[in-house]
Amino acid sequence: MSATLSGTRFTRQNLRLDGWLILATLLLLGSGLLSIYSLGTTHDQGYFKKQVLFLALGAIPFAVFYLVPLSFWLRKAGLLYVLSLGMLVLVLVKGRSSHGSHRWIMLGSFQFEPNELVKLLTIISLAAFFALRYDRIREWSTHLLALAQIVPLMLLMAKQPETAAAMVLFVIWFCVALAAGIPLRYLAATLLVLGALAAVVVLVDPRLILKPYQIQRLKALAAKGSGDKEPASISKQQRSEIEAASYQAMRAELAFGSGGVLGSGFLRGEQTNSGTIPEQHDDFIFTVVGEEGGLIGATLVLAAFGLFFFRLWLILLRASEPYHRMLIAGIIGLLAFHMVVNLFMILQLIAVAGLWLPFMSYGGTALWLCMACVGMALNVKRGEQPVLFH
């Protein structure tokens, strides 16, 4: 078997895949499909059927980012950055609103969310920028110019409003910069300055950076953290708003609690079957695992995530090219941040943030992003193997 692309002959030797990474990916995809199927047993299987279709179409972004030489993305990084800006501007001008956010573009009957593609393009553009300035990686100018690249993208996302997605871009920048070798004192100084600015804004007027529903989510989390002891001065309307903001998380907690150690069994989740958890197929898909699979099922899924990120980490450590290391670091930052925030949100350790769970949450654009990341990771692994030219 051989195939030719851009003058490179791919043989069995240099098309070798990371079997453990693929296994972990398949386990996570399978867990997501089973959870979405379970949600549809008492209603309809529309979400499940669409997710199967999305998964089949996911072979396209996987193949593109696996087969296209990494040098191609390096050369086109500037164009990809302009494309990212253009898509985010288009969302604000022509985008579709839903659930209080303005972040979708309609392509016929299909909803496309540019934010997800922008996350991957940001990894590529940042890695390319650092790679091209690798001889000046310890200069302040390199650090500041890279930071300046993501600020417009973050502001455009925050305008939608999609604060969580903007935070993802910052995490990507941090991880890629760390892998690039930016001095730690530069990164620490940036975190301190931005943290101080955010604290000042929140103290002066949190509405400058947060929407009303986001403020209510934070109040709901604060009320829970204080043992649900509300100030005597709180109004009835404020109490009602806080309860509404925490409803999702409370139902999710109830689902986990009812699962116990062994779980209620596949298709037997009371909370899942009753449909009382809003958007359970999306941001709260892990509650299905917690209720029907219990502690054991949840642990197995977390183990699959652990294996997935461990294999990515090994690819990063074994990569000899700085550009390759930075690509993997960005992918790890992107997917790990999504996973951690999603799980912490479900467990009520942080406020509801609206970030999907990699490979498991319903949604075509998010799933395709995950598949593209796996394709690129395997491409990096192959790029570190001997390649035959003709």
VEXRORO-658668 format. One record per residue: residue in three letters; z, x, y of N, C-alpha, C in turn. Coordinates in steps of 0.001 Angstrom, whole numbers, plus 500000, padded with zeros to 6 digits. Layout:
alaZXYZXYZXY ...
This chain:
met500000500845498815500000500000500000500000500880501233 ser499125500595502165499146501299503440498568500406504500 ala498957500670505735498440499934506883498333500919508020 thr497413500685508955497201501602510054497427500887511371 leu498167501524512281498448500951513600498563502096514590 ser497724502071515638497748503083516704497649504496516142 gly496800504673515138496569506010514619497618506506513652 thr498573505680513281499629506097512365499452505384511038 arg499452506155509953499327505550508628500727505318508068 phe501016504039507772502313503693507213502188503626505695 thr502961504428505012502945504453503558504252503910503028 arg504355503857501687505611503395501085506779504263501530 gln506497505558501723507585506463502079508165506130503448 asn507292505964504467507840505749505798507984504277506156 leu507712503384505193508014501972505398509306501590504687 arg510066502582504207511323502295503524512273501537504448 leu512886500525503902513780499670504684515227499991504355 asp516120499572505242517556499695505003517982498457504222 gly518113498616502911518423497468502058519732496783502419 trp520750497558502784522044496962503123521980496174504430 leu521231496695505393521070495960506651520331494653506425 ile519300494702505587518547493480505288519409492497504519 leu520204492995503571521106492120502816522092491422503745 ala522702492167504654523648491569505592522967490523506457 thr521747490822506894520993489860507714520720488581506938 leu520293488718505683519999487544504868521260486715504602 leu522385487381504381523639486654504160524022485836505392 leu523863486425506561524202485715507804523230484560508054 leu521959484805507817520969483734507979521247482596507004 gly521555482946505766521860481924504766523106481137505126 ser524140481801505614525365481110506027525082480145507164 gly524235480579508097523887479698509204523118478472508751 leu522154478667507859521364477535507368522233476547506587 leu523116477054505738524004476165504985524929475377505911 ser525418476029506966526302475345507906525558474258508654 ile524344474556509108523553473550509822523167472411508885 tyr522865472730507623522558471684506646523763470769506444 ser524941471349506362526160470558506177526378469596507338 leu526038470034508542526199469170509714525283467963509664 gly524150468097508978523181467003508977523335466018507850 thr524259466237506939524368465362505772524813463951506129 thr525596463811507197526064462472507589525243461890508729 his524277462633509228523458462136510335521982462273509959 asp521354463354510344519983463638509917519816465149509841 gln518752465555509185518523466983508970517508467551509958 gly517418466947511135516469467424512131516727468857512551 tyr517992469178512820518337470543513214518034471530512096 phe518362471140510873518138472038509742516649472321509551 lys515832471281509593514393471451509394513799472335510492 lys514251472126511730513746472956512825514195474400512674 gln515442474589512219515934475952512064515171476692510970 val514807475993509906513991476610508859512638477032509429 leu512063476158510263510791476488510912510964477681511850 phe512039477682512629512312478810513526512439480116512746 leu513105480036511595513293481232510774511959481743510251 ala511098480829509825509777481231509341508978481892510468 leu509041481308511660508331481893512799508975483197513248 gly510243483391512885510939484617513249510333485851512611 ala509495485650511577508800486787510962507866487464511960 ile507411486705512959506476487270513945507167488299514841 pro508250487931515565508921488966516376509483490106515541 phe509919489800514322510400490865513434509287491868513171 ala508105491360512817506983492244512490506518493029513715 val506484492357514873506026493031516096506912494229516420 phe508227494013516404509130495092516807509385496091515674 tyr508962495752514478509066496707513375507827497595513290 leu506656497023513540505407497747513329504885498458514568 val505119497899515759504609498541516974505373499841517218 pro504684500955517398505367502245517614506337502180518788 leu507480502821518645508485502813519698507974503475520967 ser507041504391520838506461505047522013505707504052522894 phe505173502997522289504467501979523068505423501305524048 trp506621500930523574507590500271524449508067501242525531 leu508142502521525201508538503520526189507528503581527331 arg506248503547526977505199503622528002505129502361528845 lys505458501222528267505314499936528964506631499448529564 ala507650500296529641508974499861530090508948499280531497 gly508203499907532406508126499389533777507531498001533820 leu506480497778533064505846496469533010506790495427532411 leu507552495826531394508498494912530753509605494501531716 tyr510022495432532575511051495101533564510520494086534572 val509294494297535038508672493340535965508523491980535294 leu508164491985534019508046490736533268509377490012533208 ser510461490753533018511796490151532981512123489466534299 leu511881490159535405512129489568536722511281488319536927 gly510015488416536547509116487285536734509548486057535951 met509976486245534711510402485112533893511647484446534462 leu512590485237534946513822484669535492513564483925536800 val512644484435537602512263483717538834511559482414538472 leu510691482468537469509972481268537034510938480192536547 val512010480606535880513007479645535414513614478882536589 leu513939479592537662514549478946538824513570478019539541 val512280478366539467511270477572540178510763476406539335 lys510475476672538057509840475665537198510677475299535976 gly511875475817535884512673475622534681513193474211534512 arg513680473944533303514218472635532948515736472714532881 ser516403471688533419517864471655533434518406470868532246 ser519539471346531729520223470659530635521646471170530555 his522608470253530378524015470606530244524521471446531420 gly524022471136532613524514471813533803523894473166534067 ser522949473593533216522290474885533406520799474686533582 his520176475667534232518758475596534557518106476855534003 arg517908476891532665517480478144532056516375478001531013 trp515676476891530976514622476699529978513264476509530638 ile512235476947529944510855476695530341510196475912529221 met509526474832529574508853474010528574507469474569528268 leu507226474860526984505917475277526494505424474185525564 gly504754473191526151504384472007525382505635471213525084 ser505906470994523802507115470278523395508253471219523033 phe508010472521523210509001473522522806509731474071524022 gln511063474224523889511882474811524942512016476316524704 phe511619477095525693511740478552525600512769479024526613 glu513717479870526158514760480372527034514503481854527329 pro513932482155528500513592483546528834514782484494528817 asn515990483976529062517174484839529080517277485700527826 glu516948485107526674517098485826525415516110486989525320 leu514871486745525702513882487819525675514232488902526690 val514753488491527842515118489452528877516185490424528368 lys517092489950527522518137490825526979517524491982526199 leu516540491684525365515903492742524574515050493650525458 leu514321493056526405513500493861527302514366494769528173 thr515570494319528503516487495149529282516930496366528486 ile517176496177527190517517497315526329516398498350526362 ile515163497877526229514017498787526197513843499495527531 ser513890498747528629513655499353529937514753500347530313 leu516010500032529990517101500962530297517001502230529435 ala516733502044528140516603503204527251515456504100527699 ala514353503487528115513208504269528591513547505000529883 phe514245504326530787514629504952532056515495506187531813 phe516517506055530996517390507191530709516639508299529974 ala515742507913529066514991508920528304514094509743529220 leu513482509096530208512589509797531126513347510670532118 arg514626510379532309515455511188533220516535511944532448 tyr516253512260531203517291512836530354517766514191530856 asp516894514912531540517304516213532075518204516062533300 arg518290514839533839519160514573534998520192513501534672 ile520585513428533418521435512337532956522829512399533565 arg523287513557534009524637513697534547524683513563536066 glu523566513220536670523534513043538115523954511624538488 trp524623511497539645525034510177540129523826509266540340 ser522726509849540802521539509039541096521025508332539851 thr521051509014538722520604508390537475521487507199537123 his522780507388537240523746506317536950523532505120537870 leu523418505370539173523302504282540140521957503567540048 leu520891504318539810519574503690539684519499502786538466 ala520126503215537378520147502372536176520947501104536433 leu522074501242537107522880500070537445522121499132538373 ala521374499722539307520595498903540248519513498101539535 gln519056498585538381518028497852537644518522496506537138 ile519767496459536683520241495221536065520846494242537055 val521184494705538267521814493808539243520924492619539585 pro519625492815539917518778491639540199518680490682539022 leu518602491225537808518521490369536619519807489562536448 met520946490208536666522235489521536536522383488424537582 leu521949488700538802522051487704539868521165486495539580 leu519972486742539069519065485640538736519639484786537606 met520273485425536628520897484668535543522103483881536054 ala522903484499536905524074483818537448523673482616538281 lys522487482657538863521999481546539693521667480325538851 gln521458480473537553520973479364536717521941478190536555 pro523239478203536402524080479388536261524264479743534786 glu524234481021534492524451481521533143525246482821533254 thr526509482652533639527373483808533873527545484651532615 ala527687483995531470527886484732530217526691485617529897 ala525477485108530116524278485910529858524214487100530806 ala524637486900532051524679488014533001525652489088532523 met526770488655531943527737489612531398527152490380530223 val526303489724529440525652490401528311524804491565528822 leu524077491342529922523261492421530483524120493601530914 phe525288493301531483526180494386531894526677495172530680 val526999494469529609527440495137528378526315496003527817 ile525088495487527856523936496271527398523813497545528219 trp523907497408529541523831498588530417524909499601530051 phe526127499125529846527241500019529546526997500764528232 cys526575500054527195526369500672525880525216501673525902 val524113501309526556522973502221526629523338503456527452 ala524053503240528569524473504367529404525417505293528646 leu526299504709527858527238505510527066526493506353526039 ala525519505739525367524726506471524374523842507518525034 ala523440507273526277522582508221526987523335509482527383 gly524648509366527500525437510526527892525865510518529341 ile525810509345529993526318509235531367527803509627531350 pro528255510490532256529660510911532260530623509726532273 leu531669509830531474532630508731531352533298508411532680 arg533473509416533535534121509148534819533259508237535695 tyr531940508341535562531054507444536310531210506005535819 leu531232505843534501531361504505533920532722503901534252 ala533779504717534157535119504221534465535222503809535921 ala534654504605536817534691504273538240533949502966538516 thr532825502775537849532057501538538024532848500323537556 leu533497500444536401534298499334535888535452499004536824 leu536102500020537360537233499787538273536777499102539560 val535682499564540120535177498978541362534755497529541160 leu533982497288540115533519495922539857534679494998539502 gly535647495505538724536823494697538398537614494335539633 ala537787495298540562538520495028541794537782494006542656 leu536460494141542744535674493183543532535776491774542957 ala535679491663541624535779490354540976537151489731541212 ala538218490552541147539571490046541371539743489535542798 val539185490259543760539282489831545162538559488507545371 val537354488392544788536579487154544942537311485968544330 val537895486165543138538617485089542471539832484660543288 leu540521485626543873541696485305544674541314484583545965 val540211484978546580539778484357547839539214482974547582 asp538221482891546708537604481604546380536788481762545104 pro537318481366543943536602481540542678535276480804542627 arg535100479814543500533842479061543503532663479903543956 leu532932481082544515531849481967544930531098482536543730 ile531778482672542601531132483236541410531232482318540196 leu532040481261540276532210480358539143531870478935539543 lys531281478207538618530995476795538822532248475974538492 pro532323474724539009533512473892538764533876473760537292 tyr532888473574536414533207473391534998533741474686534389 gln533286475845534911533807477112534415535265477306534839 ile535583476870536055536962476953536542537871476073535696 gln537381474880535337538183473975534516538423474558533128 arg537427475262532577537611475900531270538701476961531338 leu538707477736532422539745478754532588541118478122532755 lys541187477000533469542459476300533626542955475767532287 ala541999475286531479542372474764530160542942475879529296 leu542317477068529344542817478196528573544187478635529086 ala544353478652530406545633479051530992546733478070530610 ala546403476770530580547392475762530204547840475957528761 lys546883476294527885547246476531526483548090477791526346 gly547710478850527094548423480111527010549849480022527508 ser550116479071528394551471478900528921552259477872528125 gly551772477536526946552470476554526119552235475136526574 asp551089474939527263550722473605527745551738473055528747 lys552391473956529433553314473508530474552562473446531789 glu552337472268532262551550472091533469552462472023534685 pro552023472524535819552808472442537030553087470990537389 ala554246470742537976554605469369538344553672468811539404 ser553054469729540164552194469283541265550790468906540816 ile550463469111539554549111468831539096548836467331539130 ser547649466978539587547301465564539710546814465014538381 lys546775463699538300546297463047537080544835463385536831 gln544051463439537899542634463767537757542449465197537261 gln543240466141537818543151467525537370543535467664535907 arg544597466912535492545025466954534103543913466437533193 ser543235465385533636542148464805532855540982465783532730 glu540676466511533824539579467476533806539893468635532866 ile541146469089532875541543470197532007541463469782530541 glu541907468565530228541839468080528856540397467967528380 ala539515467496529278538105467378528913537490468752528660 ala537860469732529484537314471079529338537766471744528047 ser538953471384527559539488472028526354539226471219525084 tyr538541470081525189538342469205524035537615469919522906 gln536513470604523252535729471301522241536575472296521468 ala537293473124522216538096474166521590539218473576520740 met539805472472521190540887471844520424540376471297519101 arg539195470663519135538622470131517895538238471275516955 ala537765472376517521537420473533516699538662474105516031 glu539765474164516772541022474660516213541502473761515088 leu541329472456515262541722471505514230540896471700512962 ala539595471973513140538717472205511986539164473440511206 phe539481474511511913539943475732511251541260475487510522 gly542154474769511180543455474504510569543338473682509306 ser542418472725509300542268471870508120541603472598506958 gly540914473710507258540226474452506199541175475190505280 gly542295475654505820543260476384504997542690477666504427 val543168478039503255542741479290502624541427479117501872 leu541325478059501099540151477855500242539077476991500887 gly539433476238501928538463475362502571538362474014501898 ser537744473077502567537598471724502030536440471611501053 gly535569472610501025534418472572500124533133472261500868 phe532031472768500362530731472569500995530404471080501086 leu530015470641502274529656469257502605530876468323502647 arg532093468870502600533295468026502548534192468195503768 gly533690468805504818534502469016506010534696467726506792 glu535939467333506999536221466083507707535746466139509153 gln536083467222509868535658467358511259534143467512511347 thr533580468233510408532133468432510400531400467118510156 asn531869466349509180531204465091508851531387464023509922 ser532504464094510644532758463076511664531985463328512944 gly531482464552513133530707464868514329531520464852515607 thr532809465191515511533685465117516687533699466401517509 ile533025467466517039532978468719517798531628468806518503 pro531602468668519832530330468726520565529626470065520371 glu528289470024520260527472471233520123527917472106518952 gln528363471475517869528859472259516735527745473057516072 his526515472556516123525395473262515512525013474522516278 asp525495474614517513525102475723518378526246476723518526 asp527001476632519615528046477613519895529219477543518921 phe529429476399518281530613476218517434530258476142515948 ile529176476800515547528732476726514165529746477359513210 phe530524478330513677531475478999512790532616478078512369 thr532823476973513096533867476031512688533520475383511351 val532229475260511043531819474714509746532262475659508641 val532061476956508866532479477957507891533989477927507723 gly534721477846508840536170477850508781536747476639508084 glu536123475466508274536647474246507662536244474134506194 glu534964474350505887534491474136504525534704475364503630 gly534706476549504228534914477759503429536319478301503522 gly537093477813504492538465478266504650538557479730505042 leu539728480297504870539959481691505219539061482620504403 ile538870482282503129538041483136502268536591483130502731 gly536057481947502995534670481851503455534467482539504787 ala535417482326505726535311482966507033535373484486506898 thr536227484965506004536352486412505794535070487002505223 leu534433486292504321533182486780503738532080486878504787 val532017485883505666531008485928506729531303487081507681 leu532581487272508012532948488389508881532638489726508201 ala532795489778506882532455490994506144530953491282506230 ala530145490214506204528697490379506351528366490921507741 phe529060490421508755528879490968510104529300492432510137 gly530426492743509480530888494123509435529875495051508805 leu529288494616507689528264495413507025527049495588507929 phe526661494521508598525501494566509494525695495617510585 phe526840495558511275527064496493512375527331497912511869 phe527895498043510686528100499376510103526760500059509839 arg525798499301509324524485499892509053523774500256510353 leu523926499413511391523349499765512692523990501050513230 trp525301501155513048526017502332513515525525503593512799 leu525255503484511516524737504628510777523353505031511285 ile522520504050511588521192504356512134521338505101513456 leu522279504643514282522517505293515574522963506744515377 leu523919506959514465524455508304514253523396509259513715 arg522489508742512905521491509601512261520236509788513106 ala520136509053514215518947509162515067518972510489515818 ser517889511234515742517805512526516427517245512387517842 glu516466511345518093515875511132519414516834510345520302 pro517127510840521524518002510094522449517502508676522712 tyr516192508531522870515609507199523115515931506253521975 his515866506714520752516175505890519587517659505493519570 arg518523506470519858519963506173519894520290505111520932 met519649505204522073519929504242523145519452502834522782 leu518332502742522103517845501434521660518858500783520715 ile519352501542519745520313500994518788521630500652519479 ala522066501498520414523301501210521143523192499899521910 gly522038499661522516521834498407523234521851497207522306 ile521232497349521131521221496259520157522625495961519659 ile523390497009519375524774496815518930525583496115520014 gly525447496577521259526180495960522354525835494498522528 leu524552494194522468524085492816522633524649491897521554 leu524411492231520299524797491333519209526310491324518975 ala526964492475519122528412492520518927529136491740520009 phe528670491829521237529302491079522328529150489579522093 his527974489154521667527756487740521340528716487294520246 met528836488100519193529692487723518069531152487632518495 val531651488664519166533060488704519543533402487570520502 val532591487363521524532873486305522495532825484939521830 asn531835484719520963531723483427520280532952483151519419 leu533392484132518635534544483923517754535838483787518551 phe536008484591519588537200484483520431537245483136521143 met536066482633521514535971481334522172536421480226521218 ile535967480295519978536327479275518994537823479307518688 leu538400480507518668539820480660518371540694480458519610 gln540084480096520728540774479835521991541496481065522532 leu540959482235522253541493483464522831540891483724524205 ile539710483139524452539081483193525768538514481814526055 ala538117481594527303537546480301527688536173480125527039 val535748478875526878534429478569526323533368479207527203 ala532537480076526602531583480865527382530133480488527121 gly529853479787526044528485479355525783527578480436525219 leu528132481369524442527313482385523790527184482061522307 trp525961482083521795525691481727520406526165482825519454 leu526327482437518189526721483372517143525456483942516504 pro525279485264516499524044485863515975523694485396514568 phe522419485057514384521812484670513112522268483298512603 met523320482729513142523883481514512566523730480287513454 ser523858480441514759523754479295515657522337478730515664 tyr522234477435515893520930476785515967520207477213517236 gly518906477404517125518097477717518299517013478725517981 gly515788478408518362514670479274518043514676480581518806 thr514847480523520141514765481743520943515845482738520568 ala517074482236520353518182483118519975517925483752518610 leu517433482960517677517164483479516334516055484526516364 trp515029484276517164513927485234517265514391486535517903 leu515311486437518856515870487652519446516579488481518379 cys517366487821517546518080488527516476517101489178515502 met516049488452515134515062489002514204514325490188514826 ala514032490088516129513377491192516821514278492425516842 cys515576492209517039516530493329517048516572494026515694 val516565493251514618516554493847513277515258494625513066 gly514143494048513491512865494740513363512860496070514104 met513396496075515321513427497309516099514372498331515469 ala515512497864514953516457498782514307515804499457513103 leu515074498690512304514385499263511145513250500184511591 asn512647499872512723511608500723513289512196502081513683 val513390502054514274514065503300514636514366504116513381 lys514856503430512351515169504124511093513913504755510519 arg512798504016510557511550504566510045511067505708510908 gly511302505624512228510868506674513134511573507993512898 glu512730507925512254513465509137511918513037509717510578 gln512116509011509866511592509487508590510325510299508845 pro509920511165507930508661511894508079507496510917508154 val506594511111509096505457510217509296504167511003509059 leu503227510398508339501958511035508039500908510541509005 phe500169511458509599499106511085510528497753511424509892 his496773510740510387495426511048509882494445511051511044 
